[in-house]
């Protein structure tokens, strides 16, 4: 399952959180929520991702909202899934 950086939208495999050097899984989740891609050390350690977003602003907001609503990465739907759910909800009401 992919999780997405809240700063650039880049997808990452959820299992990468187990491999964050020097951090437990729980700590890695928190680092990812705050720093996005920076949590994985591809940028200098603990620096927040500053890459350009790969999704439009609306989709980036959906990524951030999903991460803010749940501390569990397996509950963070992809932006496409969230958008689809919102469209279905709009049709229902």
Secondary structure, 3 states (H helix, E strand, C coil): CEEECCCCCCEEEHHHHHHCCCCCHHHHHHHHHHHHHHHHCCCCCCCCCCCCCCCCHHHHHHHHHHHHHCCCHHHCCCHHHHHHHHHHHHHHC
